[in-house]
Amino acid sequence: MNEVPTPVAEDRLPYQQRCGFVALVGAPNAGKSTLLNQLVGTKVSIVSPKVQTTRTRVRGIVMTEDAQIVFIDTPGIFAPKRRLDRAMVKAAWNGADDADLVVLVIDAGTGITDEDLAIINQLKDQNRKAILALNKVDKVADKEKLLRLSQDLFAHDVFTDVFMISAKKGAGTQDLVNFLAAKMPDGPWMFPEDDVSDMPLRLLAAEITREKLYYQLQQELPYSATVETELWEERKDGSVKLEQTIFVEREGQKAIILGKGGKRIKALGSEARKELEAIFERRVHLFLFVKVRENWGDDPNRFAMWGLDPNA
């Protein structure tokens, strides 16, 4: 992964190159991050049972024979209550505004929610068309229900096409890629062919640990926790030393993460290290610390780190 995109010369290949941006939008837990990881073929966006896990726009890069598709995984669009929530929702809509195409991901098992309708109405107000991706269709036994759901959604006159997919299992996702690749505008590739994301490695490492934190604690830990990579040290043997700090808002939350005798944070570190080593393909020495930082969600420095607007 390169942290700075490097445009690729248009004349390097004998055929016309195409490149464009596709925004994945939807309500929280619709499966956008799972879909992005499936399309890219590796973990570039974290996934957890908690809603609103994605906090900023994550870009994943998919290559076909002559097209480069830059997918933008946006935070789930919902009714914001806090400053961080407002910044996340604004980032989601900015991602849609910047994209050549928009894919609205809807959980087929849940059906049309108020959040889905709010997104559809916003697209109408912006005079934007979208591609419908009905996700988790493997969990819907009644195929007539899927057809009715698709018809109800098309009645809103926002969607141009529909794809029935299972982001988790990969069903239907290649058809979606092929369709999008054919729609990309002519132009040079923006990233080298072997890149899968433009996310800085320090941020990706922090996100992986945050994902494991959510999986380990689930309902025990509130949404208000974050992880920062404060040290990235390359070692002569090819390994890397990482020091990360988990920030929480109260002392009681710190005790939950540490666990009795430090057992929970050790287990958390072990899980995070295993996945980081798999992603980075080298040994990782991971050291975790927990600190209390009250109201970190109102700190402009945190917003800047995620590429969010604190004044949203």
C-alpha positions, 0 to 999 in steps of 0.5 A, a space after each residue: 500500500 502506498 500512502 501517496 497516490 502515484 498517477 500511472 502513465 496512460 501510455 504504459 499499456 496498449 489499451 485505453 485505460 479507464 479509472 473512476 470513483 464509486 461511493 458505497 453508501 448506506 445505513 449503518 450495518 448494511 454491509 458496506 465495509 464487508 462488501 469493500 473487503 470482498 471486492 478488494 480481496 483483502 482487509 482495508 476497512 474494519 468490520 464489527 457488530 457495532 453500528 457506525 464502525 467506519 468513521 472516515 472514508 476508506 478507499 479500496 482499489 480494484 483492478 480489472 483488465 483495463 479499468 481501475 475502480 476506486 471504491 470509497 467506503 463511507 461511514 453509515 448515514 444516520 441521524 447524527 446526534 453528536 459532533 463526531 456523528 455529524 462529521 461522519 455523516 458529512 464525510 459520507 455525503 462528501 464521498 458520494 458527491 466526489 464519486 462518478 457512481 454511487 452504490 446504495 447498499 441495503 440489507 435485504 433481510 431488514 428491508 427498507 428502513 427509515 434511514 434507507 428512505 432518508 438516503 434515497 430522498 437525499 439522492 433525489 434532492 441532489 438529482 443523483 442516480 444510484 445503483 442498488 446493491 441488495 445485500 445479505 440475500 443469502 439470508 432471505 429464503 423467500 425470493 419473491 420477497 426480494 423481487 417485491 423489495 426491489 420493485 418497491 425501491 425502484 418505484 422511487 425513481 433513483 436506481 438505474 440497476 440492481 444487483 443481488 449480492 452477499 458481500 460476506 460470501 461473495 455471491 454476485 459481487 463479481 457481476 457488480 465489479 464487471 458492471 462498474 468497470 464498464 462504466 468507468 470513464 476513460 483516463 489514466 489509473 491513479 494508483 499502481 496496479 498492486 495497490 489495494 488502498 491509499 490508507 496510511 499503514 499507521 491508521 490501518 494498524 490502529 483500525 485493526 486493533 479497534 476492530 478487535 476491541 469491538 469484537 472482544 467487548 461488544 456491548 461492554 464497551 460504548 462506542 466512545 473508544 478510539 485507537 491511535 498508532 503512536 510509534 511505528 519503528 522499522 527493525 533491521 530484521 524486517 519486523 516492525 514495532 508498533 505502540 498503540 494507545 486506546 483512548 477511552 472517556 472514563 476510568 471505568 472503561 479503562 478497567 474493562 479493557 485491561 481486564 482482571 490482571 491485564 488478561 483482556 488487553 493481552 488477548 486483544 493484543 494477540 488477536 490484533 497482532 495476528 491479523 496485522 502480521 497477516 496483512 503486512 506479511 511480516 512479524 509485528 511487535 505490538 504494545 498496547 496502552 490504555 489512557 483516559 481522555 475525556 471528551 476525545 470525540 470533541 478534539 479537533 486533532 482526532 477529526 483531522 486524523 480521520 479526515 473529518 470536518 470538526 465543524 460539520 
